[in-house]
Amino acid sequence: MNILGFDTCFPALTVAAGRGLGVQGGRVALRCEPMTTGHAERLIPLISELLDQIELRIDEIDRIAITAGPGSFTGTRIGIAAARALKLARNIPVVSFSSLQAIALSPVITPLTGEDIAVAVDAHRGEAYVELFEGAQRHSVKPPHALSLDNLASMARGRPVVAVGTAADTLALAIDRAGGQARVQPGVQFPDMAAAIARASKTEPVTGAIEPLYLRPPDAKPQEDKTLPRVGA
């Protein structure tokens, strides 16, 4: 199976392309480019570069894997818009992950027997985006939430936790203070889209519209009483 995957939710652009996934001799190309802005301008050129690297044409893609949030409001919209365009233009099925699950899928994370994986990403404004996963199969056991930093310990379910993400230290400390067990595995911050496209080959595509997972309203809001009247109104 040939799968293209990309994440635009965080301060990095991550794209993976896989040719012949699941068969001997399959190839995967992966790139993660840190950036706070510019995802929209860089996404399509980067996709083209990776497809060229593994000698794959866009019309040979069998499936697309994307992250639908949470994360940057603008970044989430960019990724979903690109997936919708490719789905419409090429009739390519789409598999959608939360951005937090795409982090949890990374094989770099090494949970011990009986440990859950807790992904916590700094959401600013005194909050973190968090999701809890069963450690062995990486299935979500508590869906994504935007929680205040004071309430992070509520994500644990009475099992030991390995915490990853930009707010992993804060999460682990909160769990420890609440009487639980938590440790931090550093160095895991962005979605692993190579792992995501591997999972996407065994996951049913979205049947309806691709819905964003914002979890909270955007930080930027239009000013009230600042609109101009329409001509002739």
C-alpha positions in Angstrom: 0.0 0.0 0.0 1.2 3.5 -0.8 0.4 6.1 1.8 1.1 9.8 2.3 0.9 11.3 5.8 1.3 14.9 7.1 1.0 16.9 10.3 0.6 20.7 10.4 -0.7 21.1 14.0 2.5 22.0 15.8 5.5 24.3 15.3 6.9 21.8 12.7 5.9 20.4 9.4 6.1 16.6 9.4 5.5 14.6 6.2 6.0 10.9 5.5 5.5 9.0 2.3 5.4 5.2 2.1 5.7 3.0 -0.9 4.7 -0.7 -0.7 4.0 -0.6 3.0 3.5 -4.1 4.5 5.5 -5.9 1.8 9.2 -6.7 1.6 11.2 -3.9 0.0 8.8 -1.2 1.1 10.2 2.3 1.3 9.5 5.2 3.6 10.6 8.8 3.4 10.2 11.1 6.4 10.9 14.8 7.0 10.3 17.0 10.0 11.0 20.7 9.5 10.6 23.0 12.6 8.6 26.1 11.7 6.2 28.4 13.5 4.6 29.7 10.3 4.8 28.8 6.7 3.2 25.4 6.8 0.8 26.2 3.9 3.6 27.4 1.6 5.9 24.5 2.4 3.5 21.5 2.6 3.0 20.8 -1.1 6.6 21.3 -2.1 7.7 19.0 0.7 5.2 16.3 -0.3 6.5 16.5 -3.9 10.1 16.1 -2.6 9.4 13.0 -0.6 7.3 11.4 -3.4 10.2 12.0 -5.8 12.6 10.4 -3.2 10.7 7.1 -3.2 9.8 7.4 -6.9 6.0 7.6 -6.3 3.4 9.7 -8.2 0.5 11.4 -6.5 -1.9 9.3 -8.5 -0.4 6.1 -7.0 -1.3 7.1 -3.5 -3.8 4.6 -2.0 -4.5 6.4 1.3 -3.7 9.7 3.1 -3.1 9.9 6.9 -3.5 13.2 8.6 -3.7 14.7 12.1 -6.9 16.6 12.7 -5.8 18.4 15.9 -5.5 19.5 18.6 -2.9 22.1 18.0 -2.6 25.4 16.3 -5.9 26.6 15.0 -4.4 27.8 11.7 -2.1 24.8 11.3 -5.0 22.3 11.9 -7.0 24.0 9.2 -4.1 23.9 6.8 -3.7 20.1 7.1 -7.4 19.4 6.9 -7.8 21.6 3.8 -5.0 19.9 2.0 -6.4 16.4 2.8 -9.9 17.5 1.7 -8.4 18.8 -1.6 -6.5 15.7 -2.3 -9.4 13.5 -1.4 -11.7 15.5 -3.7 -9.3 15.8 -6.6 -8.0 12.2 -6.6 -10.7 10.3 -4.6 -8.1 9.2 -2.1 -9.4 7.7 1.2 -8.3 9.6 4.3 -7.4 8.2 7.8 -7.5 10.7 10.6 -5.6 10.6 13.8 -5.4 13.0 16.7 -2.1 14.8 16.7 -1.5 13.4 20.2 -2.0 9.8 18.9 0.5 10.4 16.1 3.0 11.3 18.9 2.1 8.3 20.9 2.6 5.9 18.0 6.4 6.7 17.9 8.4 3.5 18.4 11.0 5.7 20.2 8.6 5.6 23.2 9.3 2.6 25.4 6.6 1.9 27.9 7.3 -0.7 30.6 4.9 -3.6 31.2 1.7 -2.2 32.6 2.5 1.5 31.8 0.2 3.9 29.9 1.5 6.5 27.6 0.4 10.1 28.4 0.9 12.7 25.7 0.9 16.3 27.0 1.5 19.3 24.8 1.7 22.8 26.0 -1.4 24.7 24.8 -0.5 28.0 26.4 -2.9 30.0 28.6 -2.2 27.7 31.5 -3.5 24.6 29.7 -2.1 21.5 28.0 -3.6 19.2 25.3 -3.5 15.7 26.8 -4.5 12.1 25.7 -3.9 8.8 27.4 -3.0 5.6 25.6 -2.7 1.9 26.5 1.1 1.3 26.3 1.3 -1.8 24.2 -1.1 -1.2 21.3 -1.2 2.6 21.6 -5.0 2.7 21.6 -6.6 5.8 23.2 -8.1 5.1 26.6 -8.9 8.7 27.5 -9.8 11.0 24.5 -8.0 14.3 23.9 -8.8 17.1 26.3 -7.6 20.6 27.0 -6.9 20.6 30.7 -5.6 23.3 33.1 -2.1 22.6 34.4 -3.6 22.2 37.9 -5.9 19.4 36.7 -3.4 17.3 34.7 -3.3 14.4 37.3 -6.9 13.6 36.3 -5.7 12.0 33.1 -4.1 9.0 34.9 -6.3 6.0 35.5 -4.4 4.4 38.4 -1.7 2.8 36.3 2.0 3.9 36.0 2.5 6.5 33.2 5.3 7.4 30.8 4.8 11.0 29.8 5.9 12.5 26.6 5.4 15.9 24.8 6.3 19.5 25.6 4.3 19.4 28.8 5.5 16.0 30.0 7.4 17.3 33.0 4.4 19.2 34.3 2.1 16.2 33.8 4.5 13.8 35.5 4.9 16.1 38.4 1.2 16.5 38.8 0.6 12.8 38.8 3.4 12.2 41.3 2.0 14.9 43.6 -1.4 13.2 43.4 0.1 9.9 44.6 0.5 8.2 41.2 3.5 6.9 39.4 4.9 8.8 36.4 8.2 9.1 34.6 9.2 11.3 31.6 10.7 10.1 28.4 12.4 13.2 26.9 12.9 14.1 23.3 9.5 13.2 21.9 7.6 16.3 20.9 6.2 16.1 17.3 4.0 13.5 15.6 5.8 10.5 14.0 4.1 10.4 10.7 6.1 7.4 9.6 4.5 5.5 12.4 1.1 7.0 11.5 1.2 5.9 7.9 2.1 2.4 9.1 -0.9 2.4 11.4 -3.1 3.9 8.7 -2.5 0.9 6.5 -4.5 -1.1 9.0 -7.1 1.6 9.9 -10.5 2.2 8.3 -10.6 5.5 6.4 -13.0 8.3 7.4 -16.4 7.8 5.7 -17.8 11.3 6.1 -16.3 14.8 6.3 -12.9 15.3 7.9 -13.6 17.2 11.1 -11.1 19.3 13.0 -10.4 18.6 16.7 -9.9 22.1 18.1 -10.8 21.5 21.7 -11.2 25.2 22.4 -11.9 28.4 20.4 -9.0 30.1 18.5 -6.8 32.6 20.4 -7.4 35.3 17.8 -10.9 36.7 17.6 -12.4 39.4 15.5 -12.9 42.8 17.2 -16.4 43.7 18.0 -17.9 46.9 16.6 -15.0 47.2 14.1 -16.8 46.1 10.9 -17.5 48.5 8.1 -21.1 48.8 6.8 -21.8 47.3 3.4 -22.3 49.7 0.6 -26.0 50.2 0.1 -26.9 48.5 3.4 
